[in-house]
């Protein structure tokens, strides 16, 4: 299906028009088409997906409306943003939060990405009622089957948000696949030109920076690996950082996390099928990333080990700052140390998983990831 009546109706309901509707339509259509044929979703899961799609459109429409009302937002300069890449479960969230603790660093916080309008203001940033509202939502919703999400992935108003929640507003991110499976959408996303998505991403950073700037932005999400050419076309001065971890451990951990995330939308989850899906899905991203890096040796990427992040977070962060030409001040070091002390790995309970739970073996994972292991052996 090349067009989708529901896509236009949903964009109209959100107030999304013009270039924003045109740029969003293709991905939204792909997501809706994939949703129509996804047989595993419960009725509640299907409703949840449509509500999520509508929320994405609404957040983008809010950004667009504020930008139209305040054209000067488009003049905000985003200088040498730092993007943390890599496989899931390899320390990207930890590294993002550690650096985000620095008062001179700007990271998108979860509350402001969930409710971006009006643009956050430095004068009221620490007392904005939207933060309290976000935490109330988390307390009310991350219970029961979803409670285990908190054991594996930090969620809270003042916690840095992944870029995926921004890219999904343009329907050029991977979140619909993670939440609701939707293999048809994934196939579209994997091969799409996501330049519009990164243009929207930059709009978000300008929006959030306008009245609450910092010296530098630090950002993260694993899906950047799929579309580094588009990212670099919009952010030619971007600084790239990539932690690494044994993919055997990665696959066990991410399979458990996605199982829990999907549990509220599916009546039953085939663990073996999930293991195979994620085994190849995340490898696709690394193939794209390795291809980009080989073809663009002038793009200097700072590689580091997950083991080093958890063994000595101060030195790991210091290395990122040196690579990004950022000052690692005494204030920054104190903030990073305080975050590490306040956020032990098992703060919300232990995240338990086994590779065999998902029908996978070490040999299977090592066979699929042989190219990644050979390329980054020194960082595993």
N, C-alpha and C positions, 0 to 999 in steps of 0.2 A: 504493500500500500504506500503510495507516494505522498498522500496527504491524509489527514485524519480530522474529521469534523470535531471530535472531542478536543483536539489540541487547540483549535481556534476558539472554541467555546471556553475552555479553561483559561486561555490567555486573555480573552475579553473579560472574563469574570475577575481576573487579577488586575485589570487595567494596563496590561502590557501591550504596547502598540509599536508601530514603526520598525526601526532597525532592531529593537530588542525582540520583538515578536518574530521577525524574520530570522534572526540568528538563533533563536531558541527552538523554532518550529521543528527542525529536522530531528534533533535529539529527543524532544518531547514526543514526536510522532513515533520514533523508534521505541521509546519506553512504553507508550500506550499499546503499540502493536504487540510487543513482547508480553505485556501484561495480559492481553486477550488470550494468548495461547499457553500461559503458564498454568499448568494443571495442578500443581502441588499446593498452591495458595488456598488458605481457608477464605470464607466470605469476609471474615474480619480482616484477614491479611490483605485482601484485594482493596477493601475500604481504606485500610491503613496506607497502602501504596498511593491510592488516588489522593488521599489527604496530604501525604508527603509531597506529591507532585504539585498540588495546589499551593502548599506552603512555600515551596521553592519559587514558584512564579510570583507569589506575593512579595517575597523578600527582594527579588530582582526589581519588581515594579516599584517598591519603596525606594530602592537605591536610585532608580532612574528618575523618579519624581523629585527627590531631593536634589539631584544633579541639575535637573531642569530649572528648579527654583533658585539654585545657587550655582551658576555656571563657573564660579571661581574654583569649585571643587576639582574641576578638570585640570587646573593649573598646578595642583599639588605634585611635587616631585617625589618620586620613589627612588631613592638612591641605593644602588648596589644591594638589593634585597638578598638575603641568605635563604636558600632553599635546601632543606634536609630531605634527602631521597632515601631509597633503599627498600629492601624487602620488609614486609610487616613483621612486628615482634622482634626487631633487631636494635631497639634502643632509640628509635627516632622520637618517640613521644617523651621519653626521659630527657633526651638531649634538648628537645624543644622547650620543655618546662624549665630545665636548668638555666638555659640562656634567657628565657622569658622572665626569669626572676630579676634580671638586671634592670634597674629603673630606667636606664638609657635605651633599652631595647623595646620595640613595639612588636607584640605578637597579637593576633586577633584572639580575643577571649570568647568563650563559648556563649556568654549572654549576649554580646553585641552582634555576633553573627546570627543568632537566633532572632534578635529583635533590633535591626540596625537603624531604624528611623524613629526619631530624628537622630542625626549623626551624634555620636558620643562627644561629650565636652569635658576637657581636662578639669574644669572647675567642679564638676559633679560626678566625675568618673568613679570615684571610690564609694559614692553613696547612691548611685543611680538605682532606682527601684526595679528596673528591669533585671538586674542581677539577682535580687531577692526573689523575683518572680520565676526566674529560671531555676533556681535551687528548689523552689517549691514544686515545680514541675518534675524535677528529677526525683525528689522524695516521694512524690505521689505515683510515679510511673515505673521507676526502676525497683520493683518489688517482685515477689513471686518468681516466675520463670526468668524474668529479666534481671534479677538481683545479681546473678553471676557476672553480668557485664562489668559491674563496678570492680570486681576482683581482677579483671584483666585490662581494663581501659579506664583511665581517670575521666570522670564526668563531673562538672561543677562550673558555676558561673565564672569563677576567676581562674579557670584552667585554660591554657592556650588551646584554641580550636584548630583542627586540621583544615587544610585548603579544600578538602573534598566537600565540605559543607558550603563552600563558596562556589566551587566549580559546578556543583549540582544545580545551582540557581539558573545556570545557562544550559542545563541538560547536556553538559560536556564533561562529566565526571563519572566515576565508577560506582558511586553510592547506590544507585538503583539495583545494580547487580549484587552488591554485598547484602543489601537488606532483603531483596525479594527474588533473588536468583536471576531471572530474565536473560537467558543466554542470547536471545536475539538482540537485545539492547547491547550486550557486551560485544558481540561481533560488530555491531555498528560503531560503537565507541572506539574499539581497538583500531579501526582503520579510518576513522573520521579525521578531518582537518579541524583541530580544536583551537584554532587561533582565536575565534570569537570567545571561547571559554576563557582564555587567558586575558583577552581584552576586558572582559567582565571582571575577572579576578583583579586586574589593576584598578578598575573602577572602585571595587570594594576597598582596596588599600587606600586610595585617595579619599574615599568617603570617611573611612575610620580615622585617617590621619588629619583631616581638615582642621578640626578643633582640638585634637589630642595627639600631637606629633611626638616622635622620639627621634633619636639619631639614625637608627637603622631598623629595618624590618627583618624578623627571623620567622620562617614559615616551614611547614612540613606536610607532606602526604606521600604515600608510596606511589600513587598513580602518576605522579610527574614523570616517572621512568618511561611511561608509554609515549609521552609526547614532548620530549625535550626540545625538538626543533621549534615547536610552536611556543613553548615557554621562552626560549632564548630569543625568538623573534620579537616578543613583546617586552622582554626584560633582557636586552643585550648585555647589560652589566651585572647580571645575576651571578651570585657566588654559590657554588654547588658543594654540598657536603654529603657523604654517603657512608653510614655505618654498615657493617657486615656481621653476619652471624651464620653459624652452621645451618643450612637450609633444612636439615632433618628436624632440628628443634623448632625452627620457624613453622614448618608445616603442621606439626602437632599442635602448636599453640594457636595459630590462626584458625585452624579447623574448629577447635573448641570455641573460640570467640565467635566465629560466624554462626556456628550451630546455635549458640545462646541467643545471638541477635535475631536470627530468623525464627526462633522457637515460638514467638508470639504471633507469627503470621502463617505458619504451616501446621497442619494437623499432625503431620509425621515427617521426619527428616531422615532420608536414607544416608547414613553416615559414610558408607563406602563411596557413594556417588559424590557426596560433598568433598571427601578427600581427593578424589580424582579431579573434580572441578577446580579446586583451589591449587592443587599441585601444578596444573598446567597454566592456569590463569596468571599466577604471579610470575611463573617462568617467562610467559609472553612479555611481561614488562621488562624483565631483566635482559631478554634478547634485544629488545628495542633500545634499552639504555646502553648496553655494551656496543651495539652497532653505532649509536650516536657518538660514544666516546672514542671509538676507534677511528671514525671518520672526522672527528673534530679534536685532534690532539691539543689544539691551542686552548681548549676549554679545560682549565685546571680544576680537577675535582679533588677535594680533600677526603681521602679514604681513612676510616678508622675502625677499630674492632669493638663490637658490643662488649666483649670481656674487659676492655680497657675503660669503657664508659662506667661500668659498675665497679671496677676495681679502684679507679682514681678519677672521679668525675671532675674534680678541679682541673687536673692536667688535660683531660679530654676537652673540656670547654676552652681552656687556654689555647689548645691547638686550633680549635675552630676560630677563635678570635684572631689568632695570628694569620691564619689563611685568609680571613675576611677583612684584614686590615682594620680591625676594631680594637679599641683600647680595653684591656682587661684590668680595670681599675680596682683599687682596694674595695670600693663600694660594691662593684660587681662580684668580686670574689666572696665577700661576706654574704651577699644575697644568694649566690649559688650554693654556698655551704649550708646556709639556713634552710634552703628548699630541700636539699638532700637529707638533712637531719629530720625534717618534718614529714617526709614522704617515703617511709620504708616500703619495700616492694609488696609486702603483705598487709598494707594499711587497711584494705577492705576485705581481707580474707585471702586464702591461698587459691590460686588459679591452677586446677589440676587437669592434666590431659595426658594421653598416651597415643603415640602414633598408630598403634594397632587398632585403636578405637575407630579409626577412619579407613580401615582396610589397607593401610600403607605399611611399607617396610623401609628400613634404611636403604636397602639396595635400590628400591624403586625411586626414592627421592634422589639418591646420589646419581642414578642413571640419567634422570631428567635434567638435573642441575649440573651435569658433568662440565659443561662449558663455563658456568658461573664459578664452580669450585676451582677449576683450573685457572681462571682469570684472577680470582681474588683469594687464592689459597693462603697467602701471607696474612690475610685479615680475618681468617676464620679461626 
